[in-house]
Amino acid sequence: MIEPNTCKLETETFNLTRDNQGNNDAADDTFSLNLKVTAVRNNGSTGWVTSDTAPASGNYGDMTGFGPFLVSNGPKSITVRDNLDNNCSSTVDVVPPSCVIDTPVIANLMRNEQGTVTLADDTMTFDVTITATGGGTGWTSGRPFTSWARRASMRTHRLS
């Protein structure tokens, strides 16, 4: 049985995003989120407070922005308390989002047979576009790519 005066809070996270600050340095990447705090049961309070991170307070049911937090610091724990009852709290642990590389798009695929009948000297050229969510401004490869930003051309790749 639930005590009639027992307070209970619920927290939900929304719009968890990563910002790479426009560079390839992971050390300065940050993440932000929106938090919605709902009072399932409380004693007439209309809002919550937190002492471990900004913003310091909010109203129940509203989306409230938190961050930016450094990704390199790892998960962020946010504890909110009812603004009238310090014993009524809820904690949410937020894991920073990772960088996600989308499926590369290959275009303009061409084979050059070099005027011979053997495959050993054939080459291929193509353009590849690579995008990422939360990624840096460019990418590198262990293959002989000419890379810049998010687009590259691969030239003279032997088929053998």
N, C-alpha and C positions, 0 to 999 in steps of 0.2 A: 504494500500500500504506500502511496506517495503522500508524504507529509504536505498539508495544505500551504505551509509557509516556506517550503523548500524552494529555493531559487534554482533555475537551470538556464544556462545560456548555450546556444549553438552558434558555431562559426562556419562560414563557407568562403572559399577563396574563388576569385574570378580574375580573368585577364592577366594571368601570370605571364610576364614578358621578360625577355633578356635584351639588353642593349650592349652592343660591343664597342660603343663609343666611336664608331667609324674607323677603327684600326684593327690590326692583327695581334694586338697585345692583350692576351687573356687576363692579365693581372688587373686591368682596369674595368673589366666587364661588370655590369650591374644587373640586378633584376628588381622588378616592381610587381605589385599586385593590388587588387581591390579585395577588401574584406567586408563581408556582410555579417553582422552580429544580430542574432534574434534572441529575444527573451521568451523562452518557452513558459517559464513561470518566474514571476518576480513579485515584489511587494509595491507596485506602483511606480517604480523607477522608469524613466524614459530613455536612459542612455547608459553608456559604459565609459570606463577610463582605462588607460594603460600607463604604466610607469617605465616600461622597458624600451619603448620606441615611439617616435612621432608618427602620426598625430597623437595627442594626449587624450582625446575623447571623441565620442561620436554618439549619434542617436541610433536606437534600435531600428533595424530594417533598412537603414541607408547603406549604400556602397561607400566605403571610405578607402582612399588610396594610401598605400604604404610603400616605402622605398624612396629612392633606390638604395639597395643593399649590395655590397661587393659579393660577387659570385665566389671569389677566392676565400671568403670567410665561411663558406658552406651553408648548410640549412639555417634558416632563421626561425626562432621560436617566438611567437607573439602571444602574450597573455592579456586577456581583457577581463575587467571586473565590473560588476554592476556598480553604478555610481552612488548607490545608497547602501550596498551590502558588500563589504570587502571579502566575505566568505563565499560569495557567489562569483565564480570565475570560469573561464574556458581558455584553453591553450590550443593553438594550432601551430604545427611544425611545417614550414614551407621549404621545400627542396628547390634550389635554383634550377631553372630549365636548362637543358643541354642544347648544344648546337645540333641542328638536324640538317643533313645534306640531302637535298632533293634529288630525284632521278635525273642524271645528266641528259641533255638533249643533244643528239648528234645530227648534223646537217651537212650538206654539200660533200657527201662521201664520193670520192673519185679514186679509181685505180689506174696507175700508170704502168703499163707492161714493159716499158723501156724499149719497145721494138723487138723484143725477143720472145721465144716460145717457152722459156723456163720461168718458173715462179721465183727462183732464188734472187733475182734482181728487181722484182716488182715492188712498187711502193704504193702507199695509199695516203691520201690527204683528206682531211675532214675538219670541220669546225665543231667544237663542243662548248656548250653553255652549261655552267654549273652554278646553281643557286643554293643558298642555305638560309635557314631561319636561325637567327642568333649568331651567324658566322661573321668572319672578318671581311675585309675588303678584297681579298684575293685568295689564291690557293697555289699549291705547289704539287709537283708530281715527280715520281722516280723515273718517268719515261722522258724521252726527248721532246717535251712540249714547249712551245713558246707561249708563256702564260702572261696574262694581264687581266686585272680586275676579275670578272666572272666569265670571261670568254677566252678561248684559246684556239689556235690552229695547230694541228699536229702535222708535221711535214716529214716526208721521206722515212716512213716507218716500213721496214722490211717485213714481208709476209712470212718468210721462212723462219 
